[in-house]
Amino acid sequence: MGCALALVLICAGVWIRWMSEGAELARAHASFEQTHRGWSFPGRIFASSRGERMVTGWLIGPDAEIREHLPLESAPRHLLDAIVAAEDREFRSHDGVNVKAAVRALIANVRGGSYSQGGSTLTMQVVRSLSQRREKTLWRKLREVALAFGLERELGKDGVLAMYLDIPYLGQAGDLSVCGFAAASRFYFGKSAAE
């Protein structure tokens, strides 16, 4: 009985530490105080001609990404609805983790003997992007679940969705990765995402 209690206390301590780490990760990233491997915002170089500003170049970091921040209030409603419909239909009704989807994926993976399904929510995708952990282990997934609870508690639904807008890889521009919906809109359509 004593060993079981000690194990429960140790696990609870790890869980609480991971949730706190998720909240801290959210605060640091949401305030633009921190960049992460595989996640940077390049600087733009502007020129002015006849009173009009235009981008003449980019200062690209070591991640070789074209990424722009898209504030949630500037994102078209149909884009937000499409993201939720495609990535996490239950987004508004869970606390960062869809337990039903996670159990379904676990059962399918055990039956199949591999990692053929995931149960990741939008929040868990944000966590994975910020932490850059990709190994397919149960330990990583448990940590990701705890981080997702902490991140969502810190940011709320709108904060998670706002952060997600800047995440996905959406194509290549030569040697540069086009990441996030604002950069993709400019790259593919020559317009701001709001347009």
MIDOSE-1310 file (N, C-alpha, C; in nm, 2 decimals, decimal comma, always signed):
residues 195
mgca	+0,08/-0,12/+0,00/+0,00/+0,00/+0,00/+0,09/+0,13/+0,00; +0,19/+0,13/+0,08/+0,28/+0,24/+0,09/+0,35/+0,27/-0,04; +0,40/+0,16/-0,12/+0,46/+0,18/-0,25/+0,37/+0,24/-0,35; +0,24/+0,19/-0,35/+0,14/+0,24/-0,44/+0,11/+0,39/-0,42
lalv	+0,10/+0,42/-0,29/+0,08/+0,56/-0,26/+0,19/+0,65/-0,30; +0,31/+0,60/-0,28/+0,43/+0,68/-0,32/+0,44/+0,70/-0,47; +0,40/+0,59/-0,54/+0,40/+0,60/-0,69/+0,29/+0,70/-0,74; +0,17/+0,70/-0,68/+0,07/+0,79/-0,71/+0,11/+0,94/-0,68
lica	+0,18/+0,96/-0,57/+0,23/+1,09/-0,54/+0,34/+1,14/-0,64; +0,42/+1,05/-0,68/+0,53/+1,08/-0,77/+0,46/+1,12/-0,91; +0,37/+1,03/-0,95/+0,30/+1,06/-1,08/+0,22/+1,19/-1,07; +0,16/+1,22/-0,96/+0,08/+1,34/-0,95/+0,18/+1,46/-0,96
gvwi	+0,29/+1,45/-0,89/+0,39/+1,56/-0,90/+0,44/+1,58/-1,04; +0,47/+1,48/-1,11/+0,52/+1,49/-1,25/+0,41/+1,56/-1,34; +0,28/+1,51/-1,32/+0,17/+1,56/-1,39/+0,15/+1,71/-1,37; +0,16/+1,76/-1,24/+0,15/+1,90/-1,21/+0,26/+1,98/-1,27
rwms	+0,38/+1,92/-1,26/+0,50/+1,99/-1,32/+0,48/+2,01/-1,47; +0,43/+1,91/-1,54/+0,41/+1,92/-1,68/+0,30/+2,02/-1,72; +0,19/+2,02/-1,64/+0,08/+2,12/-1,66/+0,14/+2,26/-1,64; +0,22/+2,28/-1,54/+0,28/+2,41/-1,52/+0,37/+2,45/-1,64
egae	+0,45/+2,35/-1,69/+0,53/+2,37/-1,80/+0,45/+2,41/-1,93; +0,34/+2,35/-1,94/+0,25/+2,38/-2,05/+0,20/+2,53/-2,04; +0,16/+2,57/-1,92/+0,12/+2,71/-1,90/+0,23/+2,81/-1,93; +0,35/+2,77/-1,88/+0,47/+2,86/-1,90/+0,50/+2,87/-2,05
lara	+0,50/+2,76/-2,12/+0,52/+2,75/-2,26/+0,42/+2,84/-2,34; +0,30/+2,84/-2,29/+0,19/+2,92/-2,35/+0,22/+3,07/-2,33; +0,26/+3,11/-2,21/+0,28/+3,25/-2,17/+0,40/+3,30/-2,25; +0,51/+3,22/-2,26/+0,63/+3,27/-2,32/+0,61/+3,29/-2,47
hasf	+0,54/+3,19/-2,53/+0,52/+3,20/-2,68/+0,41/+3,31/-2,71; +0,30/+3,31/-2,64/+0,20/+3,41/-2,67/+0,25/+3,56/-2,65; +0,35/+3,58/-2,57/+0,40/+3,71/-2,55/+0,51/+3,74/-2,65; +0,54/+3,65/-2,74/+0,65/+3,66/-2,84/+0,79/+3,68/-2,77
eqth	+0,80/+3,63/-2,65/+0,93/+3,64/-2,58/+1,02/+3,53/-2,62; +0,97/+3,43/-2,68/+1,05/+3,31/-2,70/+1,02/+3,25/-2,84; +1,12/+3,21/-2,91/+1,10/+3,13/-3,03/+1,14/+2,99/-3,00; +1,10/+2,90/-3,09/+1,12/+2,76/-3,07/+1,18/+2,70/-3,19
rgws	+1,26/+2,60/-3,17/+1,32/+2,53/-3,29/+1,20/+2,49/-3,39; +1,22/+2,53/-3,51/+1,11/+2,51/-3,61/+1,00/+2,61/-3,60; +1,02/+2,72/-3,53/+0,91/+2,82/-3,52/+0,98/+2,96/-3,50; +0,98/+3,03/-3,61/+1,03/+3,17/-3,60/+0,96/+3,26/-3,69
fpgr	+0,96/+3,39/-3,66/+0,89/+3,49/-3,74/+1,00/+3,57/-3,81; +1,02/+3,56/-3,94/+1,12/+3,63/-4,01/+1,09/+3,78/-4,01; +1,20/+3,86/-4,02/+1,18/+4,00/-4,03/+1,16/+4,04/-4,18; +1,08/+4,14/-4,20/+1,06/+4,19/-4,34/+1,14/+4,32/-4,36
ifas	+1,19/+4,33/-4,48/+1,26/+4,46/-4,51/+1,16/+4,53/-4,61; +1,13/+4,66/-4,57/+1,04/+4,74/-4,65/+1,11/+4,85/-4,72; +1,06/+4,89/-4,83/+1,10/+5,01/-4,91/+0,98/+5,10/-4,93; +1,01/+5,22/-4,94/+0,90/+5,32/-4,96/+0,91/+5,38/-5,10
srge	+0,81/+5,39/-5,17/+0,81/+5,45/-5,30/+0,68/+5,53/-5,32; +0,69/+5,66/-5,34/+0,57/+5,74/-5,36/+0,47/+5,72/-5,25; +0,52/+5,71/-5,12/+0,43/+5,70/-5,01/+0,37/+5,56/-4,98; +0,41/+5,46/-5,07/+0,36/+5,32/-5,05/+0,47/+5,24/-4,99
rmvt	+0,44/+5,16/-4,89/+0,54/+5,07/-4,84/+0,53/+4,93/-4,90; +0,64/+4,87/-4,94/+0,63/+4,73/-4,99/+0,75/+4,65/-4,94; +0,72/+4,52/-4,93/+0,82/+4,43/-4,88/+0,92/+4,41/-4,99; +1,05/+4,43/-4,96/+1,15/+4,41/-5,06/+1,24/+4,29/-5,03
gwli	+1,23/+4,24/-4,91/+1,31/+4,12/-4,88/+1,27/+4,07/-4,74; +1,33/+3,96/-4,70/+1,31/+3,89/-4,57/+1,44/+3,87/-4,50; +1,44/+3,88/-4,37/+1,55/+3,83/-4,29/+1,51/+3,70/-4,23; +1,55/+3,59/-4,29/+1,51/+3,45/-4,26/+1,60/+3,39/-4,16
gpda	+1,55/+3,34/-4,05/+1,63/+3,27/-3,95/+1,67/+3,13/-3,99; +1,74/+3,06/-3,90/+1,79/+2,93/-3,93/+1,69/+2,82/-3,95; +1,56/+2,85/-3,92/+1,46/+2,75/-3,95/+1,41/+2,76/-4,09; +1,45/+2,85/-4,17/+1,42/+2,87/-4,31/+1,27/+2,87/-4,33
eire	+1,20/+2,95/-4,25/+1,05/+2,95/-4,26/+1,00/+3,09/-4,30; +0,90/+3,10/-4,38/+0,83/+3,22/-4,40/+0,70/+3,20/-4,31; +0,69/+3,28/-4,21/+0,58/+3,27/-4,12/+0,54/+3,41/-4,07; +0,41/+3,44/-4,07/+0,36/+3,57/-4,02/+0,25/+3,54/-3,92
hlpl	+0,24/+3,63/-3,83/+0,14/+3,62/-3,72/+0,00/+3,66/-3,78; -0,10/+3,58/-3,75/-0,24/+3,62/-3,79/-0,32/+3,63/-3,66; -0,35/+3,75/-3,62/-0,43/+3,77/-3,50/-0,57/+3,71/-3,52; -0,63/+3,65/-3,42/-0,75/+3,58/-3,43/-0,86/+3,67/-3,48
esap	-0,86/+3,80/-3,44/-0,97/+3,89/-3,49/-0,95/+3,93/-3,63; -0,84/+3,90/-3,70/-0,82/+3,92/-3,84/-0,85/+3,80/-3,93; -0,87/+3,69/-3,86/-0,89/+3,56/-3,94/-1,04/+3,55/-3,98; -1,06/+3,52/-4,11/-1,20/+3,50/-4,16/-1,27/+3,39/-4,08
rhll	-1,39/+3,41/-4,05/-1,47/+3,32/-3,97/-1,47/+3,18/-4,04; -1,49/+3,18/-4,18/-1,49/+3,05/-4,25/-1,36/+2,97/-4,24; -1,25/+3,04/-4,22/-1,12/+2,98/-4,20/-1,12/+2,91/-4,06; -1,16/+2,98/-3,96/-1,17/+2,92/-3,83/-1,26/+2,80/-3,82
daiv	-1,38/+2,81/-3,88/-1,47/+2,70/-3,89/-1,42/+2,58/-3,96; -1,35/+2,61/-4,07/-1,29/+2,50/-4,15/-1,18/+2,43/-4,07; -1,10/+2,50/-3,99/-0,99/+2,44/-3,91/-1,05/+2,35/-3,80; -1,15/+2,40/-3,73/-1,21/+2,32/-3,63/-1,28/+2,20/-3,69
aaed	-1,35/+2,21/-3,80/-1,42/+2,10/-3,87/-1,32/+1,99/-3,91; -1,20/+2,03/-3,96/-1,11/+1,94/-4,02/-1,02/+1,88/-3,91; -0,98/+1,95/-3,81/-0,88/+1,91/-3,71/-0,94/+1,86/-3,58; -1,05/+1,92/-3,53/-1,09/+1,89/-3,39/-1,24/+1,93/-3,38
refr	-1,33/+1,85/-3,43/-1,47/+1,89/-3,42/-1,52/+1,91/-3,28; -1,46/+1,85/-3,18/-1,51/+1,87/-3,04/-1,43/+1,98/-2,97; -1,36/+2,06/-3,04/-1,27/+2,16/-2,98/-1,33/+2,24/-2,87; -1,45/+2,29/-2,90/-1,52/+2,38/-2,80/-1,57/+2,31/-2,68
shdg	-1,57/+2,17/-2,68/-1,63/+2,10/-2,57/-1,54/+2,01/-2,48; -1,41/+2,03/-2,50/-1,31/+1,95/-2,42/-1,21/+2,05/-2,36; -1,13/+2,00/-2,26/-1,04/+2,09/-2,19/-0,89/+2,08/-2,25; -0,88/+2,05/-2,38/-0,75/+2,04/-2,44/-0,72/+1,90/-2,48
vnvk	-0,79/+1,80/-2,43/-0,78/+1,66/-2,46/-0,91/+1,60/-2,48; -0,93/+1,54/-2,60/-1,06/+1,46/-2,63/-1,04/+1,32/-2,58; -1,08/+1,29/-2,46/-1,06/+1,16/-2,40/-1,12/+1,05/-2,49; -1,23/+1,07/-2,54/-1,30/+0,97/-2,62/-1,21/+0,94/-2,75
aavr	-1,16/+1,04/-2,81/-1,08/+1,02/-2,93/-0,95/+0,95/-2,90; -0,89/+0,99/-2,78/-0,76/+0,93/-2,74/-0,78/+0,78/-2,71; -0,89/+0,74/-2,64/-0,92/+0,60/-2,61/-0,94/+0,52/-2,74; -1,02/+0,58/-2,83/-1,04/+0,52/-2,96/-0,91/+0,49/-3,03
alia	-0,82/+0,59/-3,04/-0,69/+0,58/-3,10/-0,61/+0,47/-3,03; -0,61/+0,47/-2,90/-0,53/+0,38/-2,82/-0,57/+0,23/-2,86; -0,70/+0,21/-2,86/-0,76/+0,08/-2,89/-0,72/+0,04/-3,03; -0,73/+0,13/-3,13/-0,70/+0,10/-3,27/-0,55/+0,07/-3,28
nvrg	-0,47/+0,14/-3,21/-0,32/+0,12/-3,22/-0,28/-0,01/-3,15; -0,34/-0,05/-3,04/-0,31/-0,17/-2,97/-0,36/-0,29/-3,06; -0,47/-0,28/-3,12/-0,52/-0,38/-3,21/-0,43/-0,40/-3,33; -0,39/-0,29/-3,39/-0,31/-0,29/-3,51/-0,16/-0,31/-3,48
gsys	-0,12/-0,30/-3,36/+0,02/-0,32/-3,32/+0,11/-0,21/-3,37; +0,06/-0,09/-3,40/+0,14/+0,02/-3,44/+0,07/+0,15/-3,41; +0,13/+0,26/-3,44/+0,08/+0,39/-3,42/+0,01/+0,44/-3,55; -0,11/+0,38/-3,58/-0,17/+0,41/-3,70/-0,27/+0,53/-3,69
qggs	-0,32/+0,55/-3,56/-0,41/+0,66/-3,54/-0,37/+0,75/-3,43; -0,41/+0,87/-3,43/-0,38/+0,97/-3,32/-0,51/+1,02/-3,27; -0,50/+1,07/-3,15/-0,62/+1,13/-3,09/-0,59/+1,28/-3,06; -0,50/+1,34/-3,14/-0,46/+1,48/-3,10/-0,57/+1,58/-3,13
tltm	-0,58/+1,67/-3,04/-0,67/+1,78/-3,05/-0,59/+1,90/-3,11; -0,66/+2,01/-3,14/-0,59/+2,13/-3,18/-0,49/+2,17/-3,07; -0,53/+2,17/-2,95/-0,44/+2,21/-2,84/-0,32/+2,12/-2,83; -0,33/+1,99/-2,85/-0,22/+1,90/-2,85/-0,13/+1,92/-2,97
qvvr	-0,18/+1,96/-3,08/-0,10/+2,00/-3,20/-0,02/+2,12/-3,17; -0,08/+2,22/-3,11/+0,00/+2,34/-3,07/+0,11/+2,30/-2,98; +0,09/+2,22/-2,88/+0,19/+2,17/-2,78/+0,30/+2,10/-2,86; +0,27/+2,01/-2,95/+0,37/+1,94/-3,03/+0,45/+2,03/-3,11
slsq	+0,39/+2,14/-3,17/+0,46/+2,23/-3,25/+0,56/+2,32/-3,16; +0,51/+2,36/-3,05/+0,60/+2,44/-2,96/+0,71/+2,35/-2,90; +0,68/+2,23/-2,86/+0,78/+2,15/-2,79/+0,87/+2,08/-2,89; +0,83/+2,06/-3,01/+0,91/+1,99/-3,12/+0,94/+1,85/-3,09
rrek	+0,86/+1,78/-3,01/+0,88/+1,64/-2,98/+0,80/+1,56/-3,07; +0,86/+1,47/-3,14/+0,79/+1,39/-3,24/+0,80/+1,24/-3,22; +0,88/+1,19/-3,12/+0,89/+1,05/-3,10/+0,75/+0,99/-3,07; +0,73/+0,87/-3,12/+0,60/+0,80/-3,09/+0,62/+0,71/-2,98
tlwr	+0,60/+0,77/-2,86/+0,61/+0,69/-2,73/+0,49/+0,72/-2,65; +0,45/+0,63/-2,56/+0,34/+0,66/-2,47/+0,38/+0,77/-2,37; +0,51/+0,77/-2,33/+0,56/+0,87/-2,23/+0,54/+1,01/-2,30; +0,58/+1,03/-2,42/+0,57/+1,16/-2,49/+0,42/+1,20/-2,50
klre	+0,33/+1,10/-2,53/+0,19/+1,13/-2,54/+0,13/+1,18/-2,41; +0,17/+1,11/-2,30/+0,12/+1,14/-2,16/+0,17/+1,29/-2,13; +0,29/+1,32/-2,16/+0,34/+1,45/-2,13/+0,27/+1,55/-2,21; +0,24/+1,52/-2,34/+0,17/+1,61/-2,43/+0,03/+1,64/-2,38
vala	-0,04/+1,54/-2,32/-0,17/+1,55/-2,26/-0,17/+1,65/-2,15; -0,07/+1,63/-2,06/-0,06/+1,73/-1,94/-0,03/+1,87/-1,99; +0,07/+1,88/-2,08/+0,10/+2,01/-2,14/-0,02/+2,08/-2,20; -0,10/+2,00/-2,27/-0,22/+2,05/-2,34/-0,32/+2,11/-2,23
fgle	-0,34/+2,03/-2,12/-0,43/+2,08/-2,02/-0,38/+2,22/-1,96; -0,24/+2,22/-1,94/-0,19/+2,35/-1,89/-0,19/+2,46/-1,99; -0,16/+2,43/-2,11/-0,17/+2,54/-2,22/-0,31/+2,59/-2,23; -0,41/+2,50/-2,24/-0,54/+2,55/-2,26/-0,60/+2,62/-2,14
relg	-0,56/+2,58/-2,02/-0,60/+2,65/-1,90/-0,54/+2,79/-1,90; -0,42/+2,81/-1,95/-0,36/+2,94/-1,96/-0,41/+3,03/-2,07; -0,44/+2,97/-2,19/-0,47/+3,05/-2,30/-0,62/+3,06/-2,33; -0,70/+2,96/-2,29/-0,84/+2,95/-2,33/-0,85/+2,90/-2,47
kdgv	-0,98/+2,88/-2,51/-1,00/+2,83/-2,65/-0,95/+2,93/-2,76; -0,99/+3,05/-2,74/-0,95/+3,15/-2,84/-0,80/+3,17/-2,85; -0,73/+3,16/-2,74/-0,59/+3,17/-2,74/-0,52/+3,05/-2,81; -0,57/+2,93/-2,79/-0,52/+2,82/-2,86/-0,54/+2,83/-3,01
lamy	-0,67/+2,86/-3,05/-0,70/+2,88/-3,19/-0,61/+2,99/-3,25; -0,59/+3,10/-3,18/-0,51/+3,20/-3,24/-0,36/+3,15/-3,26; -0,31/+3,08/-3,17/-0,18/+3,02/-3,18/-0,17/+2,92/-3,30; -0,27/+2,84/-3,31/-0,28/+2,74/-3,42/-0,27/+2,81/-3,55
ldip	-0,32/+2,93/-3,57/-0,33/+2,99/-3,70/-0,18/+3,01/-3,76; -0,08/+3,02/-3,67/+0,05/+3,05/-3,72/+0,14/+2,92/-3,73; +0,08/+2,80/-3,70/+0,15/+2,68/-3,69/+0,18/+2,60/-3,82; +0,07/+2,56/-3,90/+0,09/+2,45/-4,00/+0,18/+2,49/-4,11
ylgq	+0,26/+2,38/-4,15/+0,34/+2,39/-4,27/+0,24/+2,38/-4,39; +0,24/+2,48/-4,48/+0,15/+2,48/-4,59/+0,21/+2,49/-4,72; +0,34/+2,45/-4,74/+0,40/+2,44/-4,87/+0,54/+2,49/-4,87; +0,60/+2,50/-4,98/+0,74/+2,54/-5,00/+0,75/+2,66/-5,10
agdl	+0,84/+2,74/-5,07/+0,88/+2,85/-5,16/+1,03/+2,84/-5,18; +1,06/+2,75/-5,28/+1,20/+2,72/-5,30/+1,25/+2,64/-5,18; +1,36/+2,69/-5,11/+1,41/+2,63/-5,00/+1,34/+2,67/-4,87; +1,25/+2,76/-4,87/+1,18/+2,81/-4,75/+1,05/+2,74/-4,73
svcg	+1,02/+2,71/-4,61/+0,89/+2,65/-4,57/+0,79/+2,76/-4,55; +0,67/+2,75/-4,60/+0,56/+2,84/-4,58/+0,48/+2,79/-4,47; +0,47/+2,87/-4,36/+0,40/+2,82/-4,23/+0,30/+2,92/-4,19; +0,19/+2,87/-4,15/+0,08/+2,96/-4,10/-0,01/+3,01/-4,21
faaa	-0,13/+3,05/-4,17/-0,23/+3,09/-4,28/-0,20/+3,23/-4,33; -0,14/+3,32/-4,25/-0,11/+3,45/-4,30/+0,00/+3,45/-4,41; +0,11/+3,37/-4,38/+0,21/+3,36/-4,48/+0,16/+3,29/-4,61; +0,08/+3,18/-4,59/+0,03/+3,11/-4,70/-0,06/+3,20/-4,79
srfy	-0,14/+3,28/-4,73/-0,23/+3,37/-4,80/-0,15/+3,46/-4,89; -0,04/+3,52/-4,83/+0,04/+3,61/-4,90/+0,12/+3,54/-5,01; +0,17/+3,42/-4,98/+0,25/+3,35/-5,08/+0,17/+3,30/-5,20; +0,05/+3,24/-5,17/-0,03/+3,18/-5,28/-0,12/+3,27/-5,35
fgks	-0,17/+3,37/-5,27/-0,28/+3,46/-5,33/-0,23/+3,61/-5,34; -0,12/+3,64/-5,28/-0,07/+3,78/-5,28/-0,16/+3,87/-5,20; -0,24/+3,82/-5,10/-0,33/+3,90/-5,02/-0,31/+3,86/-4,87; -0,36/+3,96/-4,79/-0,36/+3,93/-4,65/-0,47/+3,82/-4,62
aae	-0,45/+3,74/-4,51/-0,55/+3,64/-4,48/-0,69/+3,70/-4,46; -0,69/+3,82/-4,41/-0,82/+3,89/-4,38/-0,90/+3,91/-4,51; -0,82/+3,93/-4,62/-0,88/+3,96/-4,75/-0,93/+3,83/-4,82
